[in-house]
Amino acid sequence: MSSEKVISFSNVSFGYGPHDVIDDVSFDILKGDYLAVLGPNGGGKTTLLKLLLGLLKPKKGCVEILGKAPGKHGGQIGYMPQYTSVSESFPITVRDAVLMGKVSPSIKGVFGIRFAGNASADVEKALDRVGMLSLINRRISDLSGGQKQRVFIARAIVDEPQIILLDEPTASVDQAGKNSLYCLLRELNQDMTVIMVSHDISVLGQGVKSVACVNRKVHMHDQPKITRELLSEAYGENERGSCPIELVTHGELPHRVLEFHAESEDKPEGDWHD
């Protein structure tokens, strides 16, 4: 992983009302990182992505992407939003869905749709990379959950960005589909920086290089290792002194534990055990 900074947050705060969702956070993300962003619902994970994309502006502090303000990166960031269902009556094909990642607005208003570059070849290249080229003419509504997510990843990378942001890419996907998507993201990380928001802590066993625990504050970890400290920073502790974690990872397979995994005096400090 390079020492070059591709993203910098400096004393950034943001709130939707009187209370800040993101509170005075500062951190850097390096080129070539594969970062998992973990935290509870409402903790600020998606808000962080929207600040990166320029969809929200911080009320305090500064965000820089590739040395520029968000939204000024010239297509060097690909974005995959949270999973959304596609109506069976909507006739969009796989080709059309990925092609929308190539839309370029005309200078004087939009009179029809313009596509940047060699759009058709770029679409085929992106679909081939995610293993979906053979289904290029299939309707999106006929695909499985995992196949749809691959198509949406292809749309995010069709312009060959330096950075890809993914918001819960494995939501509504079965375990086999999750493992397949994690393998794909590891491959993409060979030539782009990957930032993935997830509620699933088992991602720590899927090749991520670093972890951001987001719960109003942001705590960065270079080693994706499950510890009490990491869980506490990402999810906090409830009144029973336990973390509301459903999954931990032993080796390559997720191991399900109780919803509230209470601590006891005979547990060793450091790594998390069941």
SELUMLUM-218230 format. One record per residue (C-alpha): residue number from 0; x, y, z. Coordinates in steps of 0.05 Angstrom, whole numbers, plus 5000, padded with zeros to 4 digits. Layout:
seq, px, py, pz
NUM, X, Y, Z;
...
//
This chain:
seq, px, py, pz
0, 5000, 5000, 5000;
1, 5027, 5069, 4980;
2, 5042, 5125, 5029;
3, 5005, 5173, 4982;
4, 4943, 5204, 5013;
5, 4881, 5200, 4968;
6, 4830, 5223, 5020;
7, 4838, 5271, 5079;
8, 4788, 5293, 5132;
9, 4812, 5351, 5175;
10, 4770, 5369, 5237;
11, 4705, 5353, 5200;
12, 4637, 5359, 5234;
13, 4568, 5349, 5205;
14, 4498, 5346, 5234;
15, 4427, 5343, 5208;
16, 4401, 5381, 5268;
17, 4429, 5409, 5333;
18, 4470, 5346, 5346;
19, 4529, 5326, 5303;
20, 4528, 5258, 5268;
21, 4602, 5267, 5252;
22, 4640, 5303, 5307;
23, 4708, 5335, 5294;
24, 4741, 5277, 5257;
25, 4810, 5277, 5225;
26, 4840, 5219, 5186;
27, 4874, 5200, 5121;
28, 4863, 5143, 5072;
29, 4923, 5119, 5032;
30, 4926, 5098, 4959;
31, 4915, 5024, 4951;
32, 4879, 5015, 5017;
33, 4820, 4967, 5025;
34, 4783, 5001, 5082;
35, 4723, 4972, 5119;
36, 4679, 5025, 5151;
37, 4642, 4994, 5211;
38, 4593, 5022, 5261;
39, 4521, 5021, 5286;
40, 4461, 5045, 5247;
41, 4457, 5120, 5255;
42, 4531, 5124, 5274;
43, 4550, 5165, 5213;
44, 4576, 5113, 5162;
45, 4532, 5134, 5104;
46, 4540, 5207, 5122;
47, 4615, 5198, 5116;
48, 4606, 5171, 5045;
49, 4561, 5229, 5026;
50, 4613, 5278, 5051;
51, 4664, 5243, 5008;
52, 4619, 5247, 4947;
53, 4604, 5321, 4958;
54, 4530, 5306, 4969;
55, 4536, 5338, 5037;
56, 4581, 5395, 5059;
57, 4614, 5395, 5127;
58, 4592, 5450, 5175;
59, 4663, 5452, 5199;
60, 4730, 5427, 5173;
61, 4756, 5406, 5105;
62, 4750, 5344, 5061;
63, 4799, 5331, 5005;
64, 4798, 5277, 4952;
65, 4858, 5269, 4907;
66, 4879, 5339, 4929;
67, 4813, 5370, 4909;
68, 4746, 5386, 4940;
69, 4692, 5332, 4937;
70, 4656, 5333, 4870;
71, 4717, 5361, 4834;
72, 4751, 5295, 4823;
73, 4733, 5287, 4749;
74, 4702, 5218, 4752;
75, 4759, 5188, 4793;
76, 4711, 5161, 4845;
77, 4662, 5105, 4832;
78, 4602, 5097, 4878;
79, 4556, 5039, 4892;
80, 4497, 5059, 4935;
81, 4459, 5013, 4982;
82, 4420, 4956, 4949;
83, 4354, 4976, 4919;
84, 4303, 4930, 4887;
85, 4286, 4935, 4813;
86, 4214, 4928, 4792;
87, 4200, 4868, 4747;
88, 4161, 4914, 4700;
89, 4222, 4959, 4690;
90, 4255, 4934, 4625;
91, 4326, 4958, 4638;
92, 4380, 4909, 4616;
93, 4448, 4895, 4646;
94, 4481, 4935, 4589;
95, 4436, 4995, 4601;
96, 4447, 4995, 4676;
97, 4523, 4997, 4669;
98, 4518, 5047, 4611;
99, 4486, 5097, 4659;
100, 4554, 5102, 4693;
101, 4579, 5134, 4629;
102, 4527, 5189, 4625;
103, 4557, 5257, 4611;
104, 4513, 5320, 4614;
105, 4515, 5366, 4554;
106, 4542, 5436, 4563;
107, 4476, 5472, 4552;
108, 4424, 5429, 4585;
109, 4407, 5357, 4570;
110, 4376, 5344, 4502;
111, 4378, 5269, 4501;
112, 4433, 5229, 4535;
113, 4507, 5235, 4520;
114, 4557, 5182, 4538;
115, 4630, 5196, 4552;
116, 4686, 5161, 4514;
117, 4679, 5094, 4479;
118, 4618, 5075, 4521;
119, 4601, 5008, 4491;
120, 4672, 4980, 4497;
121, 4678, 5008, 4568;
122, 4613, 4974, 4589;
123, 4636, 4907, 4562;
124, 4703, 4914, 4596;
125, 4671, 4930, 4663;
126, 4622, 4872, 4658;
127, 4677, 4824, 4639;
128, 4717, 4846, 4700;
129, 4659, 4829, 4747;
130, 4642, 4764, 4711;
131, 4576, 4788, 4682;
132, 4592, 4798, 4608;
133, 4554, 4735, 4587;
134, 4490, 4766, 4616;
135, 4498, 4834, 4583;
136, 4429, 4830, 4549;
137, 4392, 4800, 4609;
138, 4341, 4842, 4645;
139, 4364, 4866, 4713;
140, 4299, 4841, 4745;
141, 4316, 4770, 4724;
142, 4382, 4768, 4762;
143, 4398, 4741, 4831;
144, 4416, 4789, 4887;
145, 4490, 4774, 4880;
146, 4488, 4783, 4805;
147, 4453, 4850, 4812;
148, 4506, 4874, 4860;
149, 4560, 4855, 4809;
150, 4525, 4895, 4756;
151, 4521, 4956, 4802;
152, 4596, 4948, 4817;
153, 4609, 4946, 4742;
154, 4570, 5012, 4736;
155, 4614, 5042, 4791;
156, 4679, 5022, 4757;
157, 4660, 5032, 4684;
158, 4702, 5097, 4682;
159, 4761, 5061, 4715;
160, 4763, 5105, 4777;
161, 4821, 5109, 4826;
162, 4774, 5100, 4885;
163, 4710, 5060, 4893;
164, 4661, 5072, 4950;
165, 4610, 5018, 4967;
166, 4552, 5026, 5015;
167, 4532, 4957, 5043;
168, 4549, 4919, 4979;
169, 4531, 4851, 5009;
170, 4462, 4871, 5036;
171, 4407, 4823, 5013;
172, 4459, 4773, 4988;
173, 4466, 4702, 5015;
174, 4531, 4678, 5046;
175, 4558, 4646, 4982;
176, 4543, 4710, 4945;
177, 4578, 4751, 4999;
178, 4641, 4708, 4994;
179, 4641, 4717, 4918;
180, 4633, 4792, 4924;
181, 4689, 4798, 4975;
182, 4734, 4759, 4927;
183, 4716, 4808, 4872;
184, 4732, 4868, 4916;
185, 4800, 4839, 4933;
186, 4814, 4834, 4858;
187, 4791, 4906, 4846;
188, 4837, 4929, 4903;
189, 4897, 4909, 4861;
190, 4891, 4974, 4822;
191, 4842, 5018, 4860;
192, 4829, 5041, 4931;
193, 4767, 5006, 4959;
194, 4725, 5037, 5015;
195, 4667, 4993, 5038;
196, 4614, 5010, 5089;
197, 4586, 4949, 5124;
198, 4547, 4928, 5186;
199, 4577, 4857, 5180;
200, 4639, 4849, 5223;
201, 4657, 4785, 5186;
202, 4687, 4829, 5132;
203, 4749, 4832, 5176;
204, 4765, 4761, 5153;
205, 4757, 4778, 5079;
206, 4822, 4813, 5062;
207, 4810, 4884, 5085;
208, 4874, 4922, 5101;
209, 4848, 4973, 5151;
210, 4786, 4990, 5191;
211, 4750, 5055, 5207;
212, 4704, 5051, 5267;
213, 4651, 5105, 5259;
214, 4605, 5124, 5316;
215, 4604, 5201, 5314;
216, 4680, 5197, 5320;
217, 4725, 5159, 5273;
218, 4778, 5111, 5299;
219, 4827, 5082, 5248;
220, 4860, 5013, 5255;
221, 4916, 4990, 5209;
222, 4907, 4917, 5229;
223, 4836, 4888, 5216;
224, 4835, 4847, 5280;
225, 4774, 4837, 5324;
226, 4789, 4865, 5393;
227, 4745, 4891, 5449;
228, 4773, 4960, 5435;
229, 4752, 4957, 5362;
230, 4682, 4933, 5378;
231, 4674, 4986, 5432;
232, 4697, 5041, 5385;
233, 4652, 5018, 5328;
234, 4589, 4999, 5366;
235, 4595, 5025, 5437;
236, 4572, 4985, 5497;
237, 4502, 4975, 5523;
238, 4479, 4977, 5595;
239, 4499, 4903, 5604;
240, 4572, 4918, 5585;
241, 4568, 4878, 5521;
242, 4573, 4892, 5446;
243, 4513, 4881, 5400;
244, 4552, 4839, 5351;
245, 4520, 4782, 5314;
246, 4581, 4754, 5277;
247, 4654, 4746, 5291;
248, 4705, 4712, 5247;
249, 4746, 4650, 5261;
250, 4792, 4637, 5202;
251, 4753, 4643, 5137;
252, 4684, 4623, 5162;
253, 4636, 4668, 5201;
254, 4616, 4639, 5268;
255, 4549, 4661, 5296;
256, 4546, 4681, 5369;
257, 4492, 4709, 5414;
258, 4465, 4778, 5396;
259, 4494, 4806, 5461;
260, 4562, 4776, 5473;
261, 4574, 4792, 5546;
262, 4643, 4798, 5576;
263, 4664, 4757, 5636;
264, 4721, 4763, 5685;
265, 4756, 4701, 5660;
266, 4761, 4726, 5588;
267, 4831, 4747, 5567;
268, 4843, 4819, 5549;
269, 4856, 4836, 5476;
270, 4828, 4790, 5422;
271, 4754, 4774, 5422;
272, 4735, 4702, 5438;
273, 4670, 4665, 5444;
//
